[in-house]
């Protein structure tokens, strides 16, 4: 089934129309005839003989953009004056910049911000190193570190190609939590070299957000950095996903009147996100979890397991069930997909327990299309913004870092993650809770502060805050 047109492939078309009745209607009909959506009319300018109009059109792909262009070019009395891919236009020159907080308008300003006055601040930090969190950008800055080896939906594309994603992450940090994130893309995929590099740059940052690093290397890197650094280290692909999944599951279970302690969960995909989801679900009291990779169910005793999958085998699937996804799914209450497109069928859903909950989170193409799951899943969530119940990490990572930085946390604990999940779930009121609304919108600006407050309080409870 064809994808829905999306802003990710939107174009802005500057057209000149003959100033006559029906011209704009013919343009709209032509665009609609090839399956594209007009989402906005901008920049209207009328003259006696013609009118110029900016038309914003959502398409499905770059090939679909070409279809739209051809359809417009075929129209008599309509001329294309300009054509912009809005996504590429947004990325021109990057999406973030550094701005000053202190004025430098005269000699006094310069003497305080830089030499000689800055020496007093340097000496204060040298005498009391913890003051670096008070007197420098470190108090509010997170390094977004990636080697580009596992970029969502794109795979191993390298550090330069991963940079737009890391810039996007920085944009979201600032927009939703006021945190200054800075992209750090590394030309190495050696765990030892990544660990060493991050350790060396850590003095400038108040936290480290690891991003789009392939499993199983990501587990080794995170554990080593958590052990060696005294600032929060958080692999968002693991823990951000897990936190938001837990929040969504808490509310989904309210819809179907089930408890965490009673459900059976099957997870498709035992990489970074799958392992983290299993960990947090077990921590939240889910008793039965089975993970499935390309070779089938994970169970203790199966060979060919890397260390992360070995942990999975030792802590899940107590009955040692083997087989494919289709073979282990019957009777399950919850399916969580963090794998790839088209893994689930309607028959698979029919085999699940009563009122099945389906989180098909593969992006951009989910494990099952919502249209195929309609009427079979009691609650359905995806990772996409064009369907209800989007499981999006932006609900978690800005707030959890905001809370960690505000509290002076030296690490991010399991208690902080659970508290973040509770805060996200709690942002959906009883009146608003519904099968198609189990998770707050990513544009709900209440969520970041709620998560920050919950994470900060949990850091205090867990005793991981820096002494002041």
N, C-alpha and C positions, 0 to 999 in steps of 0.2 A: 504494500500500500504506500502511495506517495506521501512524503512528509508534508506537513503544513507549512505554508510560506512563513518565514520568520525574519525578524529584524537583522539577524546575522548575515542575511544575503539581501539586505535592502539597498535600493538605489534611489538617488534623487535625480529626476529627469527634468531639465529645463526645456520646455517646449514652447514653440510659437504656433498659435492657432489662428486661423482666419476668424475674424470677429463677426461670427454669424451664429444664429441659433443652432444648437445641436452639436457644435464642434467638440465641446468638452465631453458630451455624452458619448460621441463616437470614440473618443480617446479612452474613456473609462471602459466601454464595451470591449474594445480591442485588448486592453490589458486583462480584463476579466476572462476573455475567451481563451487565454493561454494559462489560466489558473493562478494568476498573481493577484495580490490584494493591494488596493490603494489605501494607504493609511493616513495620508495627509496631503493637503493642498497648501502651498506656501508661496510667498513672493509674487502675488498677483499684480500685473501691470497691464493696463488697457490702453490701447491706442485706437485711432479711428479705423484702421484697416485690419488690425490684428490685436491679439493679447498674448502676453508671455506669462507662463505659469510654471512654478516648481511643483512637481508631483512626486511624492514619496511612495515607493512601491516595494512591498515585501515579496521576495522570491524564495524558491526552494534550494537553489544551487547556483553556481556560476553559469552552468549550461542553461538554466532556466532564465537567468538574467539576459542571456543572448536571445532567447526566444521572445522575451518581452521587447527587447530592442527591435528585433525584426518585425514584430507585430506593429509597433508604433511607426517604424520607417515605411511600412506599406500603406499608411493612411494618407490619402490626398488631403491637402490643405493643412497638414501638420508637419512642422519641422523641428528636429531635435537640435537645440542650441548648446546643451551641455549634458554630461552624463557622469555621475559620481557614484562610486561604490561607497556607501556611507560608513561601512566598517573600516575600510582602508583609510578613508578621510579622517576618522576618529583617531587612528594610530599615527598619523603623520607627525613626525617629530617626537613621538612618545606620548605617554599619558600622564606623566608626573613631572614635577620640577621641585627644586629646593628654593625656599623663600626665607628671607631674613626675618628674625624676630626682634632684633635690636637695631635702633637707628644709628647711622653713621653720617650725621649731618654737619658735624663741626669737629674741631680738634679735641674737645672734651670727650665726645662720643668715641672717637678713635682711640684716645688714651685709655679709656675704660674697656672697650671691646677688644682692643689689641694692645700692643706695647705702649707704655710699660705696665699698665694696670693689670693685664691678663696674668702677669707673673705672680701676682698675689694669689689669684685663684689657683694657678698651677701648684704653688707651694702649699696651699690649704689642702689640696687633694693628695699631694705627696705625703703630707703629715697625717692625713686621715683618708685613706683610699676610698672608703665607702661614700665619701661626699661626691664622688664622680656621678653617682645616681641623682644627686641634688643639683649639681652645678653645670651639667653638660647635657647634650642631646641624648646621651645614653638613657636617661630616665624615661624617654618616650619613643625609642627607636628600635625597630625589629629588623633583623637581616632576613630576607627571603631567599633562601639558599637552594639552588638546584643545579644538577648536572645535565638536565634535559633528557634523561634516560627513560622516563615514563610519563610523558606529558599526556594528559587526559585525552583519549580518543585519537592520539597521534603517535604514541610510542616514543622510540628513541630518536629524537630529532636534533639533539645537540644543544649546547648552551646558547648560541646566538638565536636559533629559532624558538627557544623556550622563553627568551627575554620578554616578548609581549605578554605572555601569561603571567610572569612574575611582576611586570609593571601593573597588570590588571589587579593582581593581589594587593599591591601597594595602594592602588586607588581605593579598593574596598576597605582596607585597614583604616585609611584616613576618613573615608565617607561615613563609615558605620561605627567607628570607635575613637576617632581623633588620634590614632596611632600613626607615627611616621615609619612606614615600611620602605625598605630600600632593596631592590633586586640585586642579588649576587649570584651570577651564573658562572659556573666553574668549568674549565676545560679539562676535566678529568672525571672518570667514573670509578677510580680506585677508592674504595672505602677509606683506606689509610690516608690517602692524600686529601680527601674531602674532610676527614676528621682533623687532620693537622691544619689545613687551611682555615677552617672555622675557628679552631682554638686560637689561631694567630690573630684573626680579625675581631674576636669576641670583645676585647676591651672597648670598642666603639659602640657596642650594641647592648640594649637592655634585655633582648630576647632573640632567640633563633627559631625561625619558622622553616622547617625543611619541607620541600615541595617537589613533587614529580621526580622522585628518585626511585629507581626500580627496586622491587623485592627480589631476593632477600637482603640485598645490601643495605636497604633503608633501615632495617631493624638493627643491624650492627652499628651503623652510623649514629642512630639516635641513642642507643644505649651507651655508647662510648662518650658521646658529648654530654649526656645527662650526668654521667659519672665525673667528667673532668671539669665541667663549667659550673659556676655558681649563679647562672641566670637561666630562666625558663627555656627549655628546648621542646619543641612540639612539632611532630610530623603530621601535618594537617590531613594528608591523604589517608592516614590511619585514623587518628583520633577525632578530627573534625567530622569525618563521615560517621564514625561510631557514635559520637555524641548526638548528632542530629537524628540518626536512625533510632537511637534509644528514645529520644523525645517523641518522635513520630509514633513509635510503637506503643509508648505509654498511652497516648491518646487514641490510637487505633483500637487498643484492647478495651478501652472504655466504650467504644462504639459497639463492639461485639460481645461485651460483658464477659470478658475472660481476664485471668490474672497472669502475671509474669510467671508465677510458680507453677502454672498448669499447662504451659504451651510447649509445643515441639517446634523448633525452628530449623529450617534448612537454608544454608548459605551457599550460593553458587559463586565461586571465586575465592581462593584462599591465598590471595596476595596481601598487600599492606592493609587495604580496607577490610577485607574479609576476616583477617586475624584480629584486627582491632575491634570489629563488631562482635566477634565471638567473646573476646575478653570482657567488653563492657556489658554484654548481655548476661554472661555468667555472674559478673559482679552485681548485676541488678536482680539476680535471683531466677533467671531462666534455667530450668534443670536439664533440658534436652536440646542439644545443638548438634547438627551434622553438617560438615563442610564437604563440598564437592569441587574437585578441580577437573582438568581435562581428562584425567584417567579414572575418574569416579570418586566415590566417597573416601574420605580420609579416616583411617582407623589405625589404632595402635597395633603395630606389627606389620603394617604395609611397608614395603621397602621403597626406595627412591624418594624419601622425604627429606627436604632441607630442614635446617634447625627450626624455622618458624612453623613449618607444617608438622614437625615432630612435636612441638609444643601443642599444636592444635589436636593432634592425635591423642596425646596423653590427657587432655582436659575435656574432650568432647566425645560423642558417639560411644557411650559406655557399653552398648550392645554389639559393638564391632560390626555394624551393618556395612555391607559392601554393595557395589553396583553403581549404575549410572544415576544421574539426577532423576530420571523418570522412575527408576526402581526404588529410590529412597524417599521420594516425595509423598507417596500415598499416606494419608492420615495426618500430615503436617498441618499445623495451624498457621504457620508464618513462612513465607518464602522471602529471602533477601538476596537480590542479585547484584553483585558487584563484579560482573564478568564481561559478557559480550551479548550482542544482539541475537534475538530469535531462538533462545535456548528453551523457552517455555511454549507449550501449546495449550489450546483450550482444554484438551483431554487431561493434561497434567493438572490443571486447576480443578477439574471435576474430580480428580482422585484425592484432593486434599481434604482435610477435615471440614466440619461445618463452618460457615462464615469465614472463609480463608482470607488472610491478609497478605497482600502481594506488594513488595517493594522492588520494582524492576528499575534499577538505578544505573544501568549501563548507559553511557552517553557517547555519542548523541542518539544512538538507537537502543532502546531498552530491550530487555530479555523477552518481553511480550508487548505488543502494541496495546494501548488502552482500549482500542476498538475491539480487539480480540478478547480481552478480559471482561468486557462489559457484561453485566448480569451474572458473572461467575465469581468474581472477587468481591467480598463485602467491603473491603477498603483497598484502594490501589494508590500507590505513590510511584513517582518516577524522579529522575534527576533533571527533567526538562522544565523550562519555564512556561511552555505553551500547553501544559496539562495541569490539572489541580494537584495539590499535595507535592510540591517540589521539595525534594530533599537536597538542600543546598548548604554547603559548609559555611557560607557567609553568615548564617545564623549563629555560628559558633566561634570561629577563630578570632574575629575582631574583639568580641566581648571578653573572651577568655584571656587574651593577652592584655586588654585594658585592665581587667581585674588583677592579673598577675603583676603588672607594672605598678598599679596604684597601691597594692598591698606590699610591694617590695618582696615578692615571692622569689625564691631561689630555684624553684622547680615547679612543674605542674603535676599535681597528684591525681590519683584515681578519684579521690573525694572531690576535687575541683571539677573533673569531667562529669561526674554524676550530678553535681550541683548545677552545672551548666545545662545539662539535659533537662533537669527538673524546671529550670527557669524558662527554657524554650517551650516545653510542654505547657507550663502554666500561663504562657502568654495567650493561649487559646482559651477563651472563657467557656463556661458550661453552655451559655446561650448560643455561642458561635460554633461549638463543636459539631461536626457533621462528617459523614463519610468522605466528602470531598473537601473538608477543611479540618485536617488533623494537625497542621503545622502552620505557624504564622508566616505571613508573607515576608520575603526577603527585604521588602521595602518598609516593613514595620519598624520604625526607628525606636520603638520601645525596647526591642529585643536586645540590642547591644548593651545598654545600661543595665537591664535586668540580669543578663549573663555576667557582666562585669561585677555587679554587686554580689551575686551568688558565688562566683569564683574567688573573689577577694575574701569573703567571709569563710569559705572553705579552706583557703590558704592559711588563715589565722587559726582555724580549728585544727588543721593538720600540722601546725607548728613549723611551717616552711618559710616564714617571712624573715627578711633580713633585719637584724637588730638596728635600731635607730639611735 
